[in-house]
């Protein structure tokens, strides 16, 4: 509409010159004209990546399994009563893979993802005092708060690096945990777990 109006003036603007500049206050890849962040749906690209792949490709024995940690948290059921139990249950899911990378979201206050979560709604902030803290009655609602997720991810790393998880960890090969943008490699031997950044 602005382009049409610019040509109806007594002295029309030069379109070649005008089109060198953005017509939006922010680039469409970053946000909408009314100021909301724009989020791309990465899952929509999956069918393009998979369209040339034959269906009977065997899973390589030495391949790394990459797990979306937040998706796993939402998929857990029959949860133990404490946060330590929840972390160990998540570890049990992962050690079934020979080598794995367990990656969780980073929670930046002004990110596109944070804006999307605010639109969905948040839950009450919960304080995790340590591994023995009892889980809330509605665990899914607990996961709706970024602060709760951050605490859970940090506790998960602490529990997975503890002696309580050493025997479980020895059942698999390489284990990498990515929490808050940092990757940690966990190695287990003789009932102890070593952690490397």
N, C-alpha and C positions, 0 to 999 in steps of 0.2 A: 504494500500500500504506500509506503514511504517512497519507494522507487517511482511509482506512478505519479505521485504528487510532485516529486522533484522534476518531472518532465513537463508538468502543466504550469510551471512558473513562467514569468515573463522571460527570464533568462535560464533555460533548463541547465541542470548540472551535467557535466561530462560523465557519462555512465562508465567509461573505462577507468577514469580516475576514482569515481565513487566506489566501484566494485573492488578496489584494492583494500578496502577497509571492511571490517566485520560489521554486520548489521545487527548483531546481538550484543548485549552488555557483557556476556561471557561466551566463550566458545561452546558450541553445542555438545562437544565431547565432554565438557566439564559440568555443564548445568543447563537448565532451562531458562528461557527468557524472563520468567517470573521469579528467578532466584533460587530454585531448588537444585540440589546436586543431581547429576545424572549418573546412574549406575548401569553398567552394561551387564547383560546376562551371559556369563561365560559358558554356562551349560548349553546354550543354544548353538555354540560352535562345535560341540562334541560330535554331532552327526557328520559334520564335514571332515573331522579328523578320522572318523571310523568308517567312512563309506568305502574306502579301498582295501580295508583289512578283511582278510578271510575269517570266517567265523570259527574255524577249528584251529586257531593258533594256540599252541601249548604255552602254558605259563612257564617262563624260564626258571629253572631251579634256583639260580643265584640272583634273581631279580629282587629289587627292593619293592616292598609294598608300601604305598604312600596312603596314609589314613588321615582324613579330615577329622581332627580331634573333636571339634564341636559337633559334627554330625554323629560321632560315636556317643558322645554324652547324651544326645537326644534319643539315641536308639537303645540305650541301656534299659533293662527292665528287671524286676525282682531285685531291687537295689538293697544292698546291706544297710544297716542302720547308721553307720558312721561314714565320714568322708574318706577315711583311710580305706575302708572296705570298697567304696565306690572306685577309688583310684586303683586298687588291686584288681577289681573286676575288669576295669578297662585294660589293665596290663595283661590279664588272662586272655582277652580278645586278641591282643597284639602278638603274644608269644607263639600263637599258632602259626604265624608267618615266620619264615626263616630269618629274613632281614626286613626291617621296617623303618619308616620315618613317620613319626606321629607329630602332626603339625596342628597348632591351634591358631585362631585368629589373634591379631594384635588389636588392642582396643585404644585407638587414638580419639581423643575427645571431639575434634573437629573434622573427622574423616567422613567420607561418603557413607561408609557402613554405619557409623554412629548416627548419622542423620536418618538413615533408613530404620534403624532400631528404634529411634525416638518416635517415628511415625507409627511403628507397630505397637508401641507401648512398652513400658518398663515395669519391673517389679520392685519390691522393697529390697533395700540393701541388707545383706546378711553378713554377719561377722564370723569367719571361720577361725576359731581360736587355736586349731591344731588338728592333727589327724583324728583324734578321738571325738571331735565335735560331731554331734548328731545331725543327720541330714534333715532339711525341712520337710514338712509333710507333702508339699507340692514341689517336687524337684524340677519339673518343667518350668514352672513359674520362677523358681530360683534362677534358672538359666537365662531368663529374659533381661537380667540386669548385667551390664558390662563389668561393673565392679565385682559382682559375684563370680563371673566367668574368670576374671583376672586372678582372683584369690584361688579358685579351683585349679587353674592351670599351674600356678606356682606351687600349690600343695601337691599336685600330681607329680611334678618334678622331684619334690622333696621325698615323697613316698617311694617313687620308683628308684631313687638313689639310696634308699635305706636298706638295712640288713633284712628287713621283713620281706623285701621283694627279690633278694639275691637268688634264692632257689628257683623262683619263677623265671627270672631273667636268664638263667643259665640254660634254659630250654631252647633259646633261639640264638641266632648269630649276631649280626650287627643291629644295634638299636640306637636310633637317633630321635631325640625329642626336641621339637622347635617350639619355644614358648616366648611370647612377647618379642618376636623378631630375632631371637638368638637360638642357635642350634647347639645341643648338648649330646655328646656320644656317651652312652652308658656301657661299661664293661663289667662283667661279673666273674669273679673267681674266688674260690675258697670261702664262700659265704659272705663276701664283701662286694660292694658295688663301687666302681670308680667312675667319676664323671669328668669329662673333658669338654671344654668350650671350643 
